[in-house]
Amino acid sequence: MVETAEYLNLRDALFMQAALMDDFLPRDLLKQVIPAEYAQDILLRAQLMSALREKCSTQGDMWQMRPIARRKLLSKQTSQDSLPDTEISAALKAESIYAPDALRKMVEDTAPIDTLSVAVATLEQAGPSAPGHAQLVALSSKLDKLRKEQATDTLLGDDFVGRDAEIRRLLDVLDNPERQAPLHALHIQGLPGVGKTFLLEELSRLCRERPRIVMVRLDFDRSSLSDGETEAVFDEISRQIGTAMPEVSAELHDLRLRTAERRTRIGVESTPSVPFDLLHRMIEILAERDRQLLLLLDTLEVLHGHGATFVNRLLSEIDRFADKERIDISVISAGRGPIFAQGDKRLRDLMLLEELDREVTVAILNKRNVPPELHARIIELSGGNPLRLILVARAVQEDGSNGVLGDVEIRDAGNGYLYRAILSRVPADIREIAAEGLILPEVGSWELRNIIGPALDINIDDERAAELLEMLEKQRWMIRQTGEDRFAHIDEVRREILELTYQESPDLTRRINERAAEMLADGDPVQALYHRLQLSRDGRSMPEIPPEYARRLTDALMEDLPPAAQDAVLRARGQRSRVDEGAEKSAPSAQRYDRVAVRKAGAAEIGAVLLRAVPDVGGGRLILVDHTGDAPPIDPGGLADLRNMLESRQGREATYILKQVMATPFRLEGEAGLLALTHQWQTGHWSMAKVLFDRLSDDTLDSAVQEDIGLSGLALLEMWAEFRFDELCNRLAEPHIFDATQHALSLTQRSGINVGALAFAHLVVAGSEMASEHGGVGMLSPYLSEQPTYMDRNMAERSHAQRAEFGLDFKADQADPRSLPPTGFAQVMAPLNPYAEPVRALLEDLMDDPDRKVLQDVAALGGNLTELASYFAPDVDGVAQAQERAGGAPLEANALLAATGLTAEFATGYSFVSPIPDLPTIARAAERWQQATLGNWQFGTHRPDGWTQTEFDPLVFERAQVLMRDPDPVRRAVRMIRIWDDPASDTGGSGSAILKRRLAKRYADISALKGLEARIAKLEKSGLPSVLQAPVAVLSEMGVPAKEIF
């Protein structure tokens, strides 16, 4: 059909009418739009309906225009006078509840939920064309807040009775908030069903009477929060602050989007970190409005199940809200199982809920339709235990009709005896099905006919299955309906009775699991795996566990499994097992071993020198020990846990495991040694890593690179590049080493050293074109003969995004990188220095010992960031504001130094005067990388084709010129030396003995030279870090006596 002008006009009118309505019946809409003269034109009507259908979604008979099509149409609407009278039209005209003042009032005051729901839904449909659309985020937050309050009221009813003492303890936490880190938690511990949820909901309701409190409830049972991933936690906190304070919700929403966009531009999956800008804006919002933050950490056992350090990591990150001590903070946590031990330094108070209180008990009995006249008797006999309540309720009701048990018998009976006694009254036809048959997660007709019947030698056809299910349905005290004619245990019953059933009926349960595994093998391999795992209860070997099936086992199925099977599944998923779950842990016992100094442990003695972790000190650095005889075996499960944590880059948990399972000596050659070496590398213990790497046999090195490239092979290739660059370049001529390196570089986008020595070795051998996909070309493009057209620009954009995370800006980021001089290009690339990651990892590994001087010094350097940047990065804007917002956390200070582009300066300057293990090795790598971005290749004799070598370090010379132009060059130069020696001192201290020892000869050697260039060249040749060369050379040029410096 030809699209005539008349047709197009009718189509556009139809589309607009649909865009202005929520949902509609298409025929009714057609009647409203088509004039009477076209009503009988069947072809025209069909064509219009077809065109409309393409732009709509359907649900039953109702149609609704798709959001993108609707917004596009409404954006073209220029005149609002002729719009029909619909909710969307009112929004477009800003009439009725959509008038600006009305919308603001809804946000600021309390509006009916129904009115808010309509306003939110309509503004979402109207889109940006509606004048009030800017209020949508605030209105949505207000609606979310009111719905949560309504849900709380529905759960609690009109009055919450009981738990008075516990409520007083909770209110005491609110009345006595904290402002300083470390924050402390009141922890509520109790079994499922004992009343934790009721208590927290009542606290939530009480907080409404305290408008100053902003309550944030983090439920770690939610999939998005279950592993406590840092960014997800802080995103959720900001969402809930927006819900509690709708007037700021749009601003926080925009901040989350900007943070996500920046991290997308950075492109590399770095270690998750607290979002600086979002965190400090939340603190400012709360402080400006004098609001108190209440953090409720619920179902904390889920997070604790991932590893012993996960909860502590979360609390350390939450401590960041105490930065600058600007806001009042209260922390309350809840969970089952011993997450905190008595005396834990994080524990403010421990509230043990060991029994149900009366209000919760009555609510449960009412839900089960237990006659009110029996409540008092059941409450007295159940003793507050959730499972016992169910059993006693059933026994009491049975007693009323059948005389099963009297009060004395019930009171004296254990839960298992009580369950068996009640089960004995179940009709004989379903007794075994109700007992052993319900070890299946669900029971329906198919399970009865194909699994339970054959396993129990019972003939069950369709008709008999229906009869049995009808009888089973009546046992509501123990089962719940999960679908049409499908049943399962009530959760509280299953939690205890399942184990009892396996203990008392091992033969029947074995037969049911064997039959289930066989019948489900093809149709439902995940359920089949579940039953094979249950069969491990009788001592048979653990079955093979494909990771893809392990990940699909639900939490409910996991809880059914015996502990060893749970651990096996977690390891197959690549997660930490729960074998040592629990709060109270003692360090592994280990006999005393004589430590061997590294310098004495020569390669010839490696057979006698072994490694071990040191459980009773902070950090995870290994030591060499003298040990004769065979090394004792190490738990293979512990090694599997260590591997999983290393693969997921969970450094603190990996250190915890290392210290638990490797407290006795072990050999370097072998799985334990390679995992321990990988741990040292990942956690920044690079000096020890080098010692161990130098003692690896060639066979072990080659084997790991080929067979374990995802973990130890990647780490070993990185070490190879860092410690034996030329040797690796030669070996890259071998196809298997070259292919492994290509694979390893693809992995460094999410782990490892991104665009470090390994990428540069690949660049040397593969050339610019092949190496361009790994970023090394972009870092070095001005000095390469083959210059790609986009890689350096991509790197500059990543660098800009890295700075922007902290509110920093560097004007040269926006320029064409190849138009810049070497100093400008190097400073553009400086925030991408990949060795910031091992520096961070080393500091994090030392965090368990907060008194470490290095942590205090890094925090002090963060407090001096403006001064450092004014000399080392003068063209970076926003440093003073970032320093003002930042707190005193060492890891945040280190992140700020890195974003400012000072990773190499910090690592080399600080390690020059501080005798800290491992940092000097990282510092040399960081400085070598920085020199490459200046055109000064220091990686080895192998260089990229066409490399243009810079004759001298231009950045040192530029900084020397800056010092010479300073109004007080001597004071400034001395300060830029001493600040690394004593960061906490405003004046830079007086110079330590180690500073004098390391500088005195160098300073004397350059005193007779003429000119800055000669002095700088001599200092560079002496091995003095470049960060110190300019100030030392300037002081010598100006004739300053050594005694005035150190």
N, C-alpha and C positions, 0 to 999 in steps of 0.2 A: 504493500500500500504506500502510495506517495505521501510524504509528510507535508501536508499543506499547511498554510499559515493558520487556518482554523484549528487543525489538529494540534499544532505546536502551542497555540494559545490555550487550548483545553488541557493539554498535557501539563503545561507549566502551572495552570491554576490548580490542577489535581495534585501535583507535587507539593505546591505551597500549602494547600489545605492539609495534606498528610503531614507535612513538616510541623504544622501548628497544633497537631493533636498527639496525644499520648499513643494509645492504640485504637484501632477502629475495625469495623467490619467493611471490607472493601466495597461491597455492593451499596451499602448505605452512603459511603463517601462519594461514590460515583453519582448517586442520585442528587447529592447536594451540589455537585459541581456542574454536571452536564445539563445544559438548557433542555427544555421540553422537546424542542424540535429535533434533538439528536437522540432522544431516549430509545427510539426503535432501531437505531443504526447498530446492528449487531457487530459488524466488522470494526466500526470505530470503537465501540465499547471494549471489544477483545483486545484491540491494539493498545488502548489506554491501560487496561488491566495488566497487560504483559509488560508495558514500560514501567508501571508502578511496582510490579512484583520484583523487578530487578533491583529496586532500591529499598526493599523492605525485608525484614525477617518475619517469620510467622510462628504463632503458637496456637495450635488448634485453628479455630476460625478467625482469630484476631490477627491483624497485621500491625506492624510498627516500623516506621522508617528508620533505617540504620543511622547511627550517630554521625558518621562522616558526611553522608548525603544530606542529612538534616542541617548540619552546621553550614555546609557549603551553600545550601539554598537560602538559609536565613541571613547569611552574610551579604547576599545580593539584594535583600529586601530594603528598598530605600524609603518607601512611604509606609507609615504605620497607621494612617487614618483608615484605610480600607480593610484592616485585618479583622477577621471574625473574632467572636468573643470566646476565647479559650484561655486556659492557664498560661500556655506558652506565649500567647499574644499579650496577656497582662504583664508577663515578665519583660517582653520586648518593649512595651510601652512604659515600664516602670510604674505600673498602677497597682492599687490595692496593696496586698502584702509585699509586693515587689518594689514599692517606692523606697528610695534610699533611706529615709528616716525609719521606715518600718523594718527594713532588713537590719539596720544597726541596732534597733531596739530588741529584735529577736536574739541578736548575738549577746547584747549586754544584759538583758533581763531574761526571765524565764518565760518561754512560750510553750504552748501545748505541743506535745510530741507530734501529733497528727499534722498540725500546721507546719512545723519545721520539716517534716518528712515531705510534704507536698512542695514546699519551697525549694528544698534541696534537689528533689527529683526534677522539678520543672527547670531550675536554673542549669542543671546538668544537660537537659535536653536543648534548652535555648542556646547554650554555648556563649561564647564571648560577645555575640551580638546583643545580649541582654545587658543593660546598664548595671544591673546588680550582680553580674557574674563574678566580679572581683571579690564579693563576699562569700562565694561558694565554699571555700576551704574553711572559713570561720564558722559558717552555718553547719557544715558537716561535722566539725569538731563539737559544736554545741549539741547537735543531735546525738552524736556518739556518747557524749557525757550523760545526757538525760536517759538514754537507753540503758547504759550501764547502771545508773542509779535505780531505774525501774526493775532491772533484773535482780539487783540486790534486794530490793524491797519484796519482790515476789518470792525469792528464796527464803528470806527470813520471816516473812509474815509481818503482822502488825507490831509484835514485840519480840525482842530477843531476851530470853530469860536464862540465867545461869552464867557460869564462867566469870563471876564477878572478880575473883582474885586475878584471873588471867587478864581480864580487861584492864584492871588497874595497872598491871605490869606493862602492858602495851602502851597505855596512856602515859606512863612514866617515861617511856622512850620518846614519845612526842614532846613531852614537857621539858625534856633535857636533851636537846639535840647537840650535835657536835659540829665543829668548824674545822678541825685539824685532822689531817691524815696521820696514822691509819684510822679509818672509820671502824666502828665496832657494831656488831649485829646482835640483836636479840633473836635467838633461833628457836622456832617452835618445832619440836620433834614428836612425831606420833605415827601410828599405823594408819593405813587408809581407812576412811570411814569413822575415825575417832573424833572428828569435829574441827579439824584445822580450817577447812573451807568456811564453815559457819563463823568461826572466830575471825577470820580475815575479812569476811563480808561485813560483819558487825563493825569491825574497825573502819572499814571503808565508809559505812554509814555514819559513824561518829565523826569522821573527818569532815563531813559536810557542815558540822556545827563549828568547825575551825577553819574559816575561809582562808586563813593564811597558808594552810597546808596544801601543797601540790603533791598528790599521791600518784606514784608510778608503780604499776604492778607488772613485773616480768615473770611470765609463766614459762619455765624452761621445758615444759611438756609440749609446747608448740614447736612444730618442725623448724620454723625460722630461727628459733632461739635455742634449740636443743643442745648445740655444741658450744654455746656461749660466744659465738664469733663476734669479735669486737665491733665491727661496723654495724652488724645487725642489732646488737644490743643498744648502741648509742642512737641509731635510727629510731628504734622503738621508744626509747626514752624521750626523744624529741617529739615523736608523734603524740605520746601521752601528755607531755607538757602542753602541746598545742590543744589537746582535747580539754584539759583542765583550764586552759587560758585561751579561749577561742580567738581573742584579739591578736595573738601572736602566731596563730597556727599557720597563716599564709606565709609569714616570713620564714618560719622554720621549715615549711614545705619547700620553699624556694632554695633554702640553704642545702637541704638534702639533695635536691636535684643538681645543684651546682657542684656539690662534693662528688656525686656519682659521675657527672660529666668530666670533671677533672681526672678522676681515677681511670675513666675510660681512655682519656687522652694520654695518660701516662703509659697505659698499655701493658705494663709488666705486672704480673701478680706478685706484688711484694708482700712481706709479712704484714698481716692486718694490724692497723694502728688506730688509736683513738683519733677521730676526725677533729683536728685542731680548731678550725673555724666554727664548726657546729657546737662543739663542747663549750667554748668560751662565750659564744653568743647565748647559749642556754644559761650559763652562770650569770651573765650580765642581765638577762631578762629577769631572772629570779631575784637578783640583788637589787635591781632598780625598783622592783615592786615589793621589796621586803617580804618575799615568800619563802616558806620553809619547804624543803624537798624531803618527801618520805618515799623511800625505795623499799618496795615489798618484793622479795626474791622468792618466788613460789616454786614448788616441786624441784627444789635444789638437788634432790637425789639424782635427777636425770643428768645434770651437769657433772655431778660428782662421779657418776658412772663412767664418764669418758676418761677419767684419770684423776689421780690424787692431787694434782696441782691446778686443776681447772677452776675450782671454786676460789682458790686463793688468787689466781690470775684475774678472775672477774672482780674480786674485791679490790685488788690493786688498781684496776682500771677505773672502778667507781670512785676510788680515792681522788681521782682527778677533779671531781666536783668540789673538793676541798682546796683546790688551788687558790691561792691568795686569801683563803679563809674569809670569803665574802658572804657565804650563805650558811644557814642552819640546815643540817642534814640529819635525818634519822634513818636507820637501816633495820628492817625486820625481815627475817628469812624463815622459810618453812620447808619441811621435807620429812620423809620417813628414813629411818636408818641413822646410824651414827655418823653424821657428816662432820660435826665438830666434837672434839674431845673436851672434857672438862679442863679448864685452864688454858684453852687455846687463846693465843694472843688476840685473835679477832673476835672472840666471844665476849659480848657484853652481859648476856644473861642466857641461860638455857631453860626453856619451858618444855617440860615433858608432859605431853598429853597421853596418858596411859589408859584412859577409859573414856567412854562416851559420857557426856553430861546429860541431864534429864531432858532438856529441850530438844536436843538432837535425837535422843532415843524416842521421844514421843513422836517426832516427825517421821522417823523410820517406821514405827508401828502403825501410824495413821496411813502411811503410804501402802502398807501391806494389809490394810483393812482389818487389823486386829481389834476386836471389841474393846472399847475404852475401859470397861470394868476389869479387864485382865492386865492393863498397863502396869499398875503398881506392883503386882505379883511378878510380872516378867522383868521389870526393872530391878527389883530386889534380887532375883535369882541370876540375872545375866552378868552382874558385876561390872557393867560398862564395857565389856569386850564386844566389838562389832559382830564377829562371827558367832560368838556365844549368844548374842541377842537373837539372831535368826534361829538358832537351834532351840533356845529356851522357848521362844514364842511358839514354835511348832510343837514342842513337847508339852507345853501348858495347854495348848488347844487340843492336842491328842488326849491329854489327861482328862479334859472335860468330857470326852466321848468314849474313850476306850480304856482309860486307866493304865496307860503305858508306864508312867513314872510319877511318883509323888514328889513333893517339894524337897524332901530330904535326899532322895536319890538324885534329883536334878542338881541340887546344890553341891553334892559330893562328886558328881560325875565329871570327868574331863570332857573336852570337846569331842575327841575321837569316840569315846564310849557313847556319848549323847547322840552323835551322828549315827552310829551303828544301831543304837536302840530305836531311833526314829525310823531308820531305813528298814528295820525289821517289820515295821507296820505297813510298809509300801506293798501293794499287791504283788504276789509272787511272780506274776507274769512279767513284770517290768523291773524286778528287784536287781537282777544282774545288769540290765541295761542302765538303770539309774545309778548303779555303782560303777562297775568297770566300763560299761559302754560310754559313759560320759567323760572318759579320758580323752575322747575325740573332742576337738575344739567346738564342733557343732554336730548335732544329730538330726537327721531327717529320714525320709523314706529310703533314699538311695543308700545311706550309710547303714541303716538297719538291714536292708536286703543283701548288700554286697560286702560289708565289712563285719559288722557286729554278729549277724546271724551265723555266717560261716566260721568266724573265730570262736564263737561260743557253742558251736554245733547245734544251732537252733534253725529250723526251717521257717523263713519269713518271706511270705509273698506280699504283693501289693496290698491286698485286703487286710492281712494280719499286721502289716506295717502301719496302716492307718489306725487300726484298733489300738496298737501299742502307743502310738503318738498321742492319741486321745487320752489314754490313761496317764501318760507322762506329763501331759499338759496340766493335769490337776495337782502336780507336785510343785506348786508355786513357791513353796518355802525354799526350794533348792535350785530351781531352774528359771530361766527367763526365755522369752520368745525372741528369736533373732530374725525371723522371716516367716513366711507362710508355712506352717507345719514344720518349722525348724526351731531347735531348742539348744541351749547351752547352760552350763552352770552359772548361777549368780556369782559375780566376781569374788565377793567375800568368802563364799563357800569354797570356790575352786582354789583359792589361794592356799588354804590349809588342807582341804580334803583330798586334793589331787595327790599330794605326797603320801598321805595316809593310804590311799587306794593302791598306789604303786608298792608300798611296803607290805601291805597285807595280802595282795593278790598278784604276786610277780608273774605267775604262769599265765593267768588270763590276760593281764595287761600286755605281756609280751606277745601273745597270739594276736591280740587286736592290733598292736602296732605293726607287727609283721604283715598282717593282711592289709592294713591301710597303706603301708609303704608299697606293697605289690600293686594294689588296685589303682593307686593314684600316680604311679610312676610316669605314665604317659600323659594323662589328662591334666594333672596339677603337680608338677615336679617340686614346687615349693612346699606344699603340704606333705608330699612324700618324703622330702628331706627332713621335715619336722619329725615324722614318725621314725625315720632311721636314727635321728639324733636321740629320741627317747629310748631307743633300744640300747644305747650306750650305758644305760643304767645297770644292765646285767654284766658289765665288765667287758663287753666286746669292744673292738677297736672303733675309734671315732670314724664315721664315714667321710668320704671325700665331700668337701663343701664348696661348690662353685660359687665364686664371689657374687655373681649376678643373682643367684638364688638366696644367698645369705642376706643381701641387702633388702630382699622382698619379704623376709620374715618379719611380721609385725611385732610391736612391743608386747602385745598380749601373748603371742606364741612364744616369744623369747622368755617371758616370765614363767611359762610352764616347764621349761627345760631345766635339767640339772645343771649345777654351776659349771662343770667341766665342758658341757655342750655349749652353754652360753659363751664361755671364753673362746671356744673353737669358732663359733659363728662370728664373734666380734673380730677375731684375728683375720678371718676370711674376708671380712668387710674392710680390713685395713685400719681397724680401730683398736684402742687399748682394751685389754681384757680386764676383768674385775676380780681377779684372783686375790688381790690384796686390798679389796675395798673395805673401808672402815676408817674411823677417825684415829684410833689409837694405834700408832705404829712405833715399833722400836727399830733402831738401826740394826742391820744384819750383823750377826756376830762374826768376827773374823780374828784369827790369831795374829800376833804381831809379826810383821815382815820387815826386814831391813831394807830401807830405801836406798836406791842406787842413783848416784848423781848422773845426769844425762851425759856429761862429758866423759865419764868413766865407762859408759855402756857402749863399748865399741861393737862394730858389726861382728867381729869374731866371737864375742861373748854372748851373742843373741840367744844361744841355746840355754844359757843359764839365767838370763834376765827376762822377767815377765812383767806384765802390766796388772794394775788393779785400780779400781776407783777408791775414793776415800769418803766413806759415808758421813763422817762426823764433821766435815768442814763445808763451807759454802762453795758453790760452784762445782762443776763436773770435770775438772782437769784430772787426767790420769797421772799416775806416778809409775816409775820403774822400780821393781823390787827384786831382791835376790831370793831365789826359790829353787831348791833342788828337788829333783824327782818330777813326776808327772803333775801337770796342772789339774786341779780338781774339776769335775764336769760342771758346766753351767746349765741351768734350767732352760731347756729349749723353748718353753712357753715364754719365759722372760725375754729371750732373744727375739722371738716373734713380736712381742710387744714393743721392744726397742726398735725393731725394723719399721713397724707400722707408724710409730711416732716420728721417726726420722723421715719417713716418706711423706708424712703430712706436715713436716716442718714444725712440730710441736716441741720446741727446744727445751722448755722447762720440764715438761713431762718426760722427755727422753732422758734428761739429766737425772730425774728422780728414779727412773727405772734402772739406769746405768748404776747408780749408787746402791740400789737394792740387789741387783743380780750379779754385779761384777765386783763385789767386795773382796773376793778371793782371787788369787793370781790366775791369769789366762795368757795364752800365747798370741802373738800378733798374727801369725799365719793361721788362718782359719776363719770361720764365720764370725765368732765372737770378736776377734781382733779387728777384722775389717769393719764391723759395725761400730766398734769403739773408735776406730780411726775416723770413720765418717762422722761420728758424733763430735769428736774434737774439731773437725773441720767446720761443721755446721754451727757449732756454738762459739766459734771465734778463738778456740785454743790452737792457734796456728803454729806457734813455736813447737808445741808437743806434736802436732800433726806432722810437721817437717821432720822431726826426729824419727817418728815412726815410718813415714813415707820412705825415708832414706834407707830403712832397714827391710823394706819389703823385697821379696824375691821377684825377679822378672816374670816368672811363671804365675805368681799370684796376681801381679799387676795386670798381665795380659788376660788372665782368666776373668778377673772382675770386670774389666772393660768390655769383654765380649758377653758375659753371662749376667751381669747385674748393672747394666748401663743406667737404669732408672734410679739407682741409689749409690752404692759404693763405687760403681764404675764411673759415674758422673763426678763424684767427689775426687776420685783418683786422677781423672783427666784434668780437672781444675788444678790439683796440686802439681801435676806434671808440668802444666803450662806455667805455673807460678815459680816453681823451684828449678825446673830443668827445661827452659823454653826451647833452646836450640835442639836438645835431644828429642823433644816432642815433634818439632818441625821436621826433623829427619825421619822419625817414625811415621809421620803422616803420609809418607810416600807408600806405605803399606795399605792396601785397600781396606782391610778389616779395621785398622786404627782410624783411617780417614772416615769410613762409614759410621763408626761408633762416635766419632767427634761430631759429625753432622747431626746425628741423633741427639747427642748430649746438648748441643747448642739449641736445638728445638725445645728441650726441656727447661733451659734456663729462662724461658719466658715466665715460668711459674715457680721455679726454684733454682738455687745455685747462684753463681756470680754472673749476672747479665751483662754482656759486653765487657768482659774483662780479658785477662791474658789468654784464655782459651779461644775466645772469639778472634783475638789478634793473631794467634798462631794459625788459625784456620784461614784468616785473611792472607797471611804471608804465603801459604801453600796453595790455596784455591784461587786467589786473585779477587779483584774487586767485584766483578760481575757475579760470581757464584756466592761470594761472602755477603753480598748486600742484604740478603734476607735476615741476617742475624744482627744487624745494627752496627757492627764494628766499622764499616765503611763510613757511615754517617758521622761517627765520632772523630774520624781522622781525615775527612774528605779534602781539606785544603792542602794536605801534604802528599796526596796520591796522584799519580799520573792520570788514572782513569777516575774522573769525578762524576758520580751519579747525580742526577738532577733533583732528587727528592729526599734522599736519606738524611742529609744534614738538616734539612727543614723539618723533617719528622722528629729528629732528635731535639731540635730547638723547641718544638711545640711540647714535647714531653717535659723538657726542663722548665718551661714556663708554667705548665700545669703543676709540677712539683712545688715550685715556689708559691703559686697561687693558693695552694692548700693552707699556707700559713699567712696569707695576706701580703706576700712579698711580690715585688715586680722588678724586672730588670729590663730596661728599655731596649737593650741590644737583642733581647729574645725575639723582638718583632722584625729585626733586620735580616737581610739575606746573610746567612752565616759566612758565606765565602767572600763577602765584602768587608769582613772585619779583619783587623790585624790578629796575629796569633794570640795576644793577650785577651782580646775581646772574645775570640772564638772559644778559648779555653774557659773563660768565665761563664759563657753561655752554657757550656757543657758541664760545668762543675757540679751542679746538683745531681747529675746522673752518675757521679762516681760510684761504681758498683761496690766499692769496698766500704761504703757506709753500712752495708748489710752485715758483714762480719763484725764490724765495730759494735753495731747495735746488739748482735747476738751475744757477743762477749759481755757487754754490760748487763744484758738481761740475765745471763747465766750467773752473774755475780750478785743479782738482786736479793737472793736469800740471805746475804750478809750485808745489810744496809749500812754498817759502819765502815765498809771499805772506803778508803780514802779516794779511790778513783771515782766512785759514785758521787761523793761530796764535791770533788773538784769539777766533774762534768756539770753538775748543777750550778756551781759557781761560775763556770764559763758561760752557761746560758744566761746568767744574770749580768754578764759583761758583753753580751752579744753586740750591742750597739757600738761599743768601743772597738771590738774586734772587727766588725764589718766596716767601720769608718776607715780602717786601714787596709784590710785584706779584700773587701768587696764594697768599695765606696759608691758604686753605681747601683747597688741594690736598694730599692725604696721599700719603706714599710717596716724596716727592722725594729725601730724604736717601739712602734705600736705592737708588733709581735712579741717583743720582750716584755712589754707592759702587761699584755694579756696572759702570758705564759706563767705557769706556776714553777715550783722548784723541783719537779720530777726529773731525775737524771735522763730517762729515756726521751722525754719530751725535749729537754735541752739538746740532747744529741741529734734528734730529728730536726730541730731548728738550725743547728750548725750545718747539717747536711743540706737542708733546703737553701740556706744562704750560700752554699757552695764551698764550705770550709772543712770538708771531711779530711782532705790530705793535710791541711794546715793543723787541725786539731790532733790528728793521729801522730804526725811526725813531731810537732812541737811538744806535746805532752809526754810522749814516750821518750823523748830525748833526755828529759830531766827526771822522769819517774820510773823507778825500777819495777815496772809491772810486767809480769810474763805475758807473752803472746801479742800484746798490742804493737811492739816494735816490728814484728813480722808483717802484720796487717798494714802498718804505716808505710813500710817500704813499698808494698804493692800499690797502696793508694797514691803515693807520690810518683811512682813509675807511670801509673795510668795518667796522672795529671800532666806529667812531662810529655807524654805522647800527644795529648791534646794541644800542647804548645809546639809540637813539631820536633821535640827532642826524644828520639827513640832510644830507650834504655832496656828493652826486653831481651836483647841478645844480638848475636851477629846476623841472624836472619832478619831481613826487613821486607816490607811489602815492595812490590815492583814499583820503581819510579819514585820512591820515597824522597821527599825534600827535607833534609835534616836542618833544623835550626842550629845556628852556630853556638848560641849561648841561651841561657834561660831568660827570655825577655820579660817575664813577669817579675823576677827578682830585680832586674835593672829598673823596671818601671816603679816598683815599690821603693827602691832606694831613692829615686828621684822625688817621690812623694815625701819621703822623710826629710830630704834635704830642703824642701820648700816649706816644711812645717815651721811655725813660729818658734817652737822650742824643740828642735830636732833631737837633742840629746835626751831630754826627758821622754819623748815619744819612743825613741829607739830602745832605750833601756826598758821602758814599759812593755814593748812588744817582745822582749826577751823574757823578762821576769814573769809575765802573766801566765806562762805555761808552768813555771816553777811554783807559783803560789797564786792560783786563780782567785782565792777568796779575799786576797788583800787588795784594797783599792789602789794602793801605791805600787803594787807589784813586788812587795817584799824587799829583802836586802840581798837576795841571791844565796842559794844553798851551796853546800860543799860539792854536791854532785854537778851543779852548774859550773862551778869554778873548775872542777877536775876535767870536765869535758870541753870547756871553752878556752882555758888558759893558754894551752900550747897553740891552738889555732889562732888565737888573737895575737900571740907573740909572733907567729910566723908571717902574718900579713902586715905587721906594723911598719916594716921598711919599704913596702911596695908603694907605688904611686898610682893614684886614680882608682875610682870605684870598680871599673871593669877588671883590673888586675886583681884587686882584692877579692871580688866575687868569684873570679875564675879559680883562684887559689882555694877559697873556701869550698867551692863545688868539688874540686879535686880531692879535698880532705874528707869528703863524705858528710859534711855538715848538712842537715836537712835544709831544703830551700827556704822554708818558712823563717829560718833564722839568719840566712845569708845576708839579706839587705840590712837589717838593723846592726848586725855585727860589723859589716863593711862600712856603714855610715859612721859608726862610732870610731872605728879605726881611722877613717878619712879625716874625722874632726879632731883626732889626737886625744881622745878621752882616755885617761888612765884606766887600766884594767880594774883597779881596786874600786872604782866608782861604778863598775858594772856588776862584778861578782866578788 
